[in-house]
Amino acid sequence: MNGIRYVPSCNGNMRRNNKTTKLALILHIDTATAIGSVSLSENGVALETMENIEQRDHAATVNIFVKTLLERHHRKAAELDAIAVSAGPGSYTGLRVGAATAKGLCYTWNKPLIAVSTLQMMASGMKDAYKEDVYLVPMIDARRMEVFTAVYNRDLEPVLEPQAMVLETQSFDPYMFAKHTVFFGDGAPKWEVLLGVRPNVSFPAYHISAAHMIPLAEKAFASKHFEDVAYFAPNYLKAFYHPGKK
């Protein structure tokens, strides 16, 4: 299929040979933005990730990715310990696809559900690029000058809670004046244009991936922080906008 990419991360041969050690096998699903991806991890290591890099039709690919990854790594659904999903904010339709898929698999396979903030997942994917103390500011594009955003420290703790924000030139002054601040994600380019040249600021390239939620999902699994599958809903952060709706 056009637009499908495999991202291998290890040899995929790690198996549960030591019965005294529990290795978490987790399936990770992210459909919050234009790029949809599914990653399979074991013991905190990504075995492989599949990405749809060309289209927004995640509903047509996410289940194929799940089936393919399990088959390629000779795993069965019964071996999975949990299913993690990128829980928003992001695209309303994309989040619904991800949540419905993850919940359906949890029901079918009787597995616990882990929800990971999409913005925190993005910060997790960026933090290792910086060794110094920085603020990490993921941005997901919303319409016009609005973004979904938050500010995290290098421990992935929120300094500014996730929110929908209409960008203004002073929006992040307290953080930029305090330390090096890193803006990234598909909402960052319009902020870079609005902000202009500033010291203490970076706009690195970022490619969103379900693999970036692995450390967060592992932490949730270890602490048994699971969602109620029946009542879980994505964190949309704002009401659904439809241009034809009055």
Buried (B, 14 or more C-beta within 10 A) or exposed (E): EEEBEEBEBEEBEBEEEEEEEEBBBBBBBBBBBBBBBBBBBBBBBBBBBBBBEEBBBBBEBBBBBBEBBBEBBEBEBEBBBBBBBBBBBBBBBBBBBBBBBBBEBBEEBEBBBBBBBBBBBBBBBBBEEBEEEBBBBBBBBBEEEBBBBBBBBBEBEBBBEBEBBEBEEEBBEEBBEEEBBBBBBBBBBBBBEEBEEEEEBBBEEBEBBBBBBBBBBBBBBEEEEBBEBEEBEBBBBEEEEEEEEE
